[in-house]
Amino acid sequence: MAITNKQIFETNPLTYGVTITEKDDRLDCAWFNPIVEDEIGHLRNSKRNDRELVRLRTVADVNGGKRLPKGTVISESDPSDIPYVRVIDVKDLKVDLNTAIKIPKEIHQVIQRYQLKQNDIVITIVGATIGKVGILDENVDVCDFTENMARIRIQNDSVLPRFLLHYLESKFGRMQAERLSVGSSQFKLSLQSCRNLEIYLPLFNGSFNNAMQQNILKEVYAIFSQIDDNMKQSNKLINDSKRVVVERIGLPIATGNVGCTFVQSIGHDPRSRLDALFNNPLREQLICLLKKYPNRPLGKIVKQQKGDKIIPSDFYRLVELEEIDEDTGRIAYYREVPELGSEKILLKAGNILISKLQPEKGKIVIVNDKYDGCVGSSELLPFALDSAEVSLDYLWAVLRSDCVLKQWEYSLTGSSRMRIGTNELAATIIPIPENKIQTEIVEGISDKIAESDKILKETETLKTKAKKAFLKLLIG
């Protein structure tokens, strides 16, 4: 059959032909995707003299981050350390430094070639989230970032960072990022490909029109103002839901800082832990307080799931730690992968998952039917309820409360990444109120999360509205 220019063959809608040019160095379907070609071609062939399609490299510098050296000791909140931004810290078009890990200054000295500063844009370049973008709003002295994202720093004052941010977030930015990604088991967007992304910009008298960009953003940000209000309401509801257990049980959980020193008593059991974290006086106060309330150790309430074999398959539904929403305690999504690459666990409906890695963050999940048969990160420990004293929903609720998270905060071990051991998990004190109070706690949390979900659903509609408004004002 003769190959014609971008013709989709009527006999097979998944097959099409193209004319090869000197610029084409790839022959895969993603590169010659006719939908992408038609969309970008529409911009290239536009007759408007007040718009221009340019390469990203002509208006911005694009550089990559650095991988942390093996064995790097990190923390979550030490103010004296340097923030290190990862892909999971890019959310809602922002770089969230509140969730960024911290690295020591000596490690920073090794990887400091490229830094993030205020108004820099980042774009993820590896894995399932390729093309995700965010902007750093805050003014920081130093800020390192992962090699899994690229930094875009505008060098032309006539291009507004937020305008570029929303263009890259639009379908035109996303489809180009996906098209330019290459790989087999894991896709990657090269820095050179990032630099070649085509950007559509307003013009005035042959120069980029800063005022027109501001006008477009002004209309779009009227919608984003509503989005921000919604997010504040949603966050308040989530925070309120996390306090339900402590408030309903009536235990005044202390929230003091984790100490670095302790006084060792005479007669201390030499087989027990000697580290300052575990022996912090605040931990002792917490344990004494919890033991005054009816309770059981977690090891007497659950049993660990073991021995389940993962059946070989052409693909697997994989749930990693980053796919678990610690705000709501739910699995957000799974990824389909052709191979596992490392040890994984099997997810079974009705089991409860506890993250070994930084468990004090609240990554606790009840596996529902949708995720039955998925595979999960080996950092997740699966347990089955083995007691009639508590309901599964109440156990999930109390495990995500300060009653438990504060215990785990003082029980972490490790150097580079803090984890909790199985012995510490088993010894976790679980407050057990009467059934009526357990039900009230579960209902109170469920109501707040449901209200938050409703607001977030409205927010997604507003986000779609903002994207459409941006493109309509830019392209017409």
N, C-alpha and C positions, 0 to 999 in steps of 0.2 A: 504494500500500500504506500502511496506517495506521502511524503511528509510535507505538510503545509504549515503555514504560520499560525500557531496557537489555535488550531482547529480541534475541537472536541468531537471525536468520532461518534456518530449517532448510534452505531451498533454496540458500542461499549462505552458507557459514560465514565468509566474509570481509566480509559486510555485516551491519550491525546498526542498530537504531534507538534513539533516546534522546528523552527529554523535555528540552527546552531550559529552563533556569532563568535568572533574572536574573544569577546569578553567572557564567554561561558566556559568555565573550567570544571563544571559539574554536570552530570547527566541524570541525577536522581529526580524523582517526581516532586519532592519538596521544592527543589530549585526552580523547576519549570511549572509550578502550580499555576494554572491559568487564572484562578480567582485572585491570587495575589498580584499577578501580572496585570490583570484588568484594573484592579483597584489603584495600584501605584501608577499604572499607565494613564489613568484618568487624571492624576495630578501632573504627570509629566507633560501631557498634551493639553493642559488647560490653556485657554486663550486669555486668561486674566493677566493684565499687566501690573496688578497690585499684589501679586503673589509670586513666590519663587521656590522651587524645590532644590535644596542644596544638601551636600553631604555633611554629616554631623562634624566631621573633622575640620570643616572650614569655620566653624563657630565655637568649637570646644575642644579641650584636651581630654583624651580618654586614656586612663591608666588603670592598672590592676592593683589589687591588694596583695597581702602576703600571708602565707600559711604559718601558723604558730609552730615553733620548734617542738619536736617530740618531748613530752614530759613537762611542758609548761604548766606551772601552777597558776590556776585562775581562781577568781572569787566572783561573787555577784554584786558586792556592794562596798568594798573597801575604797573610801574616797581618795586615798593616797595613790591608788593604782590608775592605770591608763585604760579608758574604755576601748573595747575591741568589738567592732560591729560585725554581726553575722547575718546570714540571709533571713533567719527568723526574727531579726530585729527590724526588718523592713515591713511595715504594715500600714495600711490606710494612707498610702502615698507619703509616709514619713519614715525617717530613721529614728527609732525609739531608743534613746540612750538609757532609759530606765531599765530596759531588759538586757542591755549589753553586758557581757562579762568584763572583768577587769584583769589586766595583766601587769606584772611588775615592771618597773622602769627599766631594769636591765634587759628584759625581753623586748621592750619597746625599742631600745637602742639598736637591736638586731634587725627589726622589720620596719623601721620608720621611714623608709624611702618615700612612700606616698602616704599622705595624711588626708583625712576629711576635715573640711572647715565649713562654716556657715554658708548655706545656699548651694553646696555641692549636691549633685544628683547621683544616686547609685542605681545600677541596673544589675540584676542577677544574671549570671552567665553560665550556670551549671545546673543540670538536673531538671526536675519537673517544673520549677518555677521560673524558667528562663524568661526574661523580659519584664519581670516585676520591678517596679521603680519606686523610689522614695527620695525625699529631699531632707537634708539636715537643717532644721530650723534654728537650732541652738548655736550659740557662739562658744566654741570650746578651744582650749589651747592646743591640745593634742588629742588625736582620735585615730586609732588604727582600724583596719578593716580586712576582712577575709579575702582570699584569692578567688572565692566563688562569686565575687561581684566586681564590677568595674566602676570607677569614679569618673563622673562627667563634670568637668569644671569649665564653665563658659568663659571664653576669652574676648567676647565681643559685647560691649556694653549695650548695644542696641537689641540684644536678645535677652529676654527676661527668663531667669531660671524656672519660674513657675509655669511660664508658657511652654517651655521645652518639656517640663515634667508632664504636663497634661497631653502634649502631643505624643510623647513616648508611651503614655498610658492608653492612648486611643487605639482603635483597631489598626490604624496605619503603622504605629510603632510596634504593636504586639505582633502583627502578622509578619513584619520584616524580621523581627528578632527570631521568631519561630522558623522562618524560611532559611535564615542564614546559619542556623544551628546545625552542627554535624556531630556524628558519633553513632555507635551501635548500642552498647549496653547503657551508656550514659551520654546524653547530648550536651554539647558545649558551644557557647557563642564566643568566638575568638575576639580579642581586643580589636584586631584589624576589621573584623566584620562590624563591630560596634561603631567604629569610626566611619564606616561606609553606609550607615543607616541614612536614609533620605528624609530630610526635614522640610516641611512646608511652612514658609514664613511670609507674613505680610510685608509689602514693600510700599515705600513712598519716595518718589523721585529717585528711584534706583537704589535706595538704601533700605535696610530693614526698618520697619515701622514700629518703633517702641510704643507709640501712643495707641496704635491699633491693637497691639497685644494687650495693653492695659485695659482697653475698652472691652475686649473679649473676656478677659479674666474677671472684670468687674461684674459682668452679667452672670458668669459661671459661679463666682464666689458668693453671690446672693443665695444660690442653692447650697453651696458648701457651708454656709453659716447655719442653715437648717440642719445639715448633716452633723456639724459639731455639737449643736444643742442636743440632738438625738443621742450621740455617742456619750455625752456627759450623763444623760438620764440613764442610759443602758449601763454604764460603768457604776453608777451609784447603786442600781438595783443588784448588780453582781456583788459589789462589796457588801451590801446589806445582807445578801443571801449567805455570805461566808460567816456572818456574825450570828446567824440564827441559833446554831447549836449552843454556843457559849451563853448567849443571852437567855435562851429558854431553860437551860439546865441551871443557870445561875452561878457559874464558877468564874471568879475574877482572875482570869489568866493574865499573869505578868508578861509584859512585853519589853523587858529591859534588854540592853545590848549583851551580846555574847562576850564573856570575859576571856582573858588570856592567862590568868593565874588562879591558883586555888591553894588552899591549905590542906595538906594531907593529914588525916587523923591517924593516931596510933592504932595498930590492930587492923589496918586496912587489908582487905583480901588481896594477896599478891597476884592472884589470877585475874583480877578485874582490870579494867582500863585505867591508865594513869594520865591520859591526856587532859589538858585544861578544858577543852570543849565539853567533854563528858562529865567532868567533875565541877563544872560551873555551879556555884551556889544557887543560881536561879533555877537550874534544872532540879536540884534537890527540893527547892520550894515548890516547884510545879508538881513533882511526883507526890509530895506530901499532900498537896491540895487535892489532886485527883484521887488519891487513895481514900479520902474522906467520903467520897461519893461511891455508890454501888458500882463495881467495875469488874472487868475480867481482862486478862492479858490477851492480846490479839491471837497468840498461838493456840489459845483454847477456844477460839471462836471460828477460826478458819483452818483449812488444810491446803497445803500447796499442791497445785496440779503438777504432776510429774509423769514422764514416760510416754507422752503422746507423740507419736511419730508423724512427721510431715510427709504426706504422699507426694512423690515426684510428679510434676505437672509441666505443661508447656508454658504456663505463666502462673504467678502467685499474686494474691491481693495482700500487699504489704502495708503494715501500719508501723511507722517509726515514731519516735518520741515527739518530733515536731508536728506530727499530725494529730496530736492530742491537745485539745483546748483546755488549758489549766483553769480558765475562768469559769467554764461551765462543767468541766469534768466529763467531757464527751469526746468521742473520736470524731474529728472534723471530716476526714476523708481517708481513702486508701489509694495506693498507687499500684498499678499492674506492672510487674517486672518479670522478665523471662528467666532470671536466676536470682538466687538469694545471696550468694557470695560469702555469707558468714552464718554463724549459728543463730537460729530464730526459734521462737516459741509458737505454739498453735493456740489460736484464740477460740474459746468455746462459749457459747451463749450462756449467760447466767453467772459466769465467773467475774471476779473483780480483779483488775490489774493495778499494781502499785509500782511506780517507777523507783528503781534502785538509785538512779542518778538524780541527785538533788530532789529527793522526795518532798522536802519541805515546801516546794513550789506548788504542790497540790495536783500533780498529774495522776489522778485516781479515776478509774473508769469501770463502769459495769458494761460488760460486752453484751450488746443486744443481738437479736436475730440477724440483723443486716450484716454484722461483721463475724458471724459464726463461720469458722473455717478459714478465716484470714490468718496470716502469719504476722508476728510482731517482733519488735526489737528484743534482743536478749536482755536489754536493760529493764524490761518489764517483767515483773513476777506475777504469775497468775495464781489466784486463790479461789477456792470454793467455800461457800458458807457452810459451817459445820456445827451450828448451834441454833437452838430455837429461842435463845434469849434476845436476839436482835433480828430485825428484818434486814434484807439485803440493802434496801434503799437507805435505811438508817445508818447501816455500817458505812456505806458510801459517803453519807453526809458527815458523820463524825470523823472519818478519816481525812476529810478535807477541811476540818475545823482547827482552830488554834489549840484545842484540847490535845490533838495528835500532832499537828504540824510543828508545834513548839517542842514536843518531845523529840521528834526527828531532827530538828535543827541542832539539838545538843548531842545527837547520837551519830552524826556523820563521821566517816573515816575517809582517809585517802589524802593524796597530795595534789595531783594535777586536776582531778575531778572528784568532787565529794559525793560519796555514796553511803548507803545504809546497809549494814550487814543483816543476814537472816536472823541472827540471835537478837539483835536490837529490835527488828521488826516483831519477832515473836513476843518480846517482852513489853511491847507498847501497851500502855494502859488504856482501855476503852471504857469510858463512862457508859453505864447501862441504866437509863431511866425506865420507868414503867411504859408499857406498850402505848398508852394513850399519848404520852409526851413524845414518844418516838414518831407516832403518826403525825402529830402536830408539827414537829420539826420538819419532817419530809414534805408535808403539804406547804409549809411556810416557804421553804426553799424552792419548791417546784413552782409556786405562784410567782415568785420574784423572777426566776429564770424565764418562765413563760412570758411575763410582761416584757422582760428584756428582749426575748426573741421577737416579739411583736414589733418593738421599736426598731430592732435591727433589720427586720424585713422591710419596714417603711424606709429605712436608711438605704437599703440596696436599691429600692425604686428611685430614690433621690439621686443616688450615684449614677444610675443609668440615665436619668434625666439630665444630669450635669454633663455627662460624656456626649450625649446627643446635642446638647446646646453648644458645647465647645466646637464640635465638628460643623454644625450648621453655620455658626458665625465665621468659622475659618474657611469653609469650602463652599457653603451655600447650598 
